[in-house]
Amino acid sequence: MGFYLLGTKSFWAILTVVFLRYLVFAVLAFIVFYGVKKHAWQFWKIQNRFPLRKDYVREIVYSIVTSFIFAGVGFAVFLTPFSAYTQVYYKVGDYGWGYLVLSAILIIFLHDTYFYWMHRLIHHKSVYKYVHRVHHLSTNPSPWAAMAFHPLEAVLEAGIIVVVAFAFPVHPLAIGIFLLFMMIYNVYGHLGYELYPNGFSKGLVGRWINTSVNHNMHHQYFRGNYGLYFLFWDRWLGTLHPDYDDAFGETTSRKKP
């Protein structure tokens, strides 16, 4: 009974962190870009139109469901007997701060690879309508779409935590840093506005970095642009939308009326 009560409290604690992380960044982005600066910055809007109220509601509802699934996976990995079989460690001194920071960066690159191939898989016609269609109902995404997944896709999305827990020694703080970065970049990717400057997509570094324009095109056209943080796999395997650079240039070169 004691373990059950402790486990229940721990689950709700994780759920609170997961949902608040989403809520804080989505709310801030929405207030600024869809409220305070909606008209002043509309010339930077990737798609000139705005989503409907029902789109926002759908995205928020599915994101709440996703939060429960993410919390469940996190609870299972870190706070059940299952954790004994992972490589999760809790004393920073075991590997040092340098390794902790390096592992957080490594998780980001690992997640990008995991996401690319998982994303391509769920676009296959045999599973798309059962797993990924919900997310693509947001053809003109808003910050609220950052976690708007079908429950089956949410499980796959959360799978990166399981992979990381077994792949190499990892401290919960490193995972926390990664998850914070993931949420910020996910909100940016679904923002509907481009924040990188004109010419960035063709730069020495920028050509390998995913952008809001890039992911917005994926929501518009459904094919291509499968990456999450980077464009390595899209460029290497020819899945980058052929009009991406032109679309990025057009969006970022607009002048304020």
URPEVEN-V513941 format. One record per residue. RES is the residue in one letter. PSI is psi as a letter, one per 40 degrees, with the letter a starting at -180 (999 if undefined). Layout:
res->(RES | RES)
psi->(PSI | PSI)
//
This chain:
res->(M | G | F | Y | L | L | G | T | K | S | F | W | A | I | L | T | V | V | F | L | R | Y | L | V | F | A | V | L | A | F | I | V | F | Y | G | V | K | K | H | A | W | Q | F | W | K | I | Q | N | R | F | P | L | R | K | D | Y | V | R | E | I | V | Y | S | I | V | T | S | F | I | F | A | G | V | G | F | A | V | F | L | T | P | F | S | A | Y | T | Q | V | Y | Y | K | V | G | D | Y | G | W | G | Y | L | V | L | S | A | I | L | I | I | F | L | H | D | T | Y | F | Y | W | M | H | R | L | I | H | H | K | S | V | Y | K | Y | V | H | R | V | H | H | L | S | T | N | P | S | P | W | A | A | M | A | F | H | P | L | E | A | V | L | E | A | G | I | I | V | V | V | A | F | A | F | P | V | H | P | L | A | I | G | I | F | L | L | F | M | M | I | Y | N | V | Y | G | H | L | G | Y | E | L | Y | P | N | G | F | S | K | G | L | V | G | R | W | I | N | T | S | V | N | H | N | M | H | H | Q | Y | F | R | G | N | Y | G | L | Y | F | L | F | W | D | R | W | L | G | T | L | H | P | D | Y | D | D | A | F | G | E | T | T | S | R | K | K | P)
psi->(d | d | d | d | d | d | d | d | d | d | d | d | d | d | d | d | d | d | d | d | d | d | d | d | d | d | d | d | d | d | d | d | d | e | c | d | e | d | d | d | e | d | e | e | h | d | h | d | i | i | i | i | d | d | d | d | d | d | d | d | d | d | d | d | d | d | d | d | d | d | d | d | d | d | d | d | d | d | f | i | d | d | d | d | e | i | f | h | i | e | h | d | e | d | e | i | d | d | d | d | d | d | d | d | d | d | d | d | d | d | d | d | d | d | d | d | d | d | d | d | d | e | e | h | d | d | e | d | d | d | d | e | d | d | d | e | d | g | e | g | i | i | d | e | e | d | f | g | i | i | d | d | d | d | d | d | d | e | d | d | d | d | d | d | d | d | d | i | h | h | i | d | d | d | d | d | d | d | d | d | d | d | d | d | d | d | d | d | d | e | d | e | i | h | d | i | i | h | e | d | e | e | i | d | d | d | e | e | h | i | i | d | d | d | d | d | d | d | d | d | e | e | i | i | f | e | i | c | d | i | e | d | d | d | d | d | e | f | e | h | h | d | e | d | d | d | d | d | d | d | d | e | e | i | i | h | 999)
//
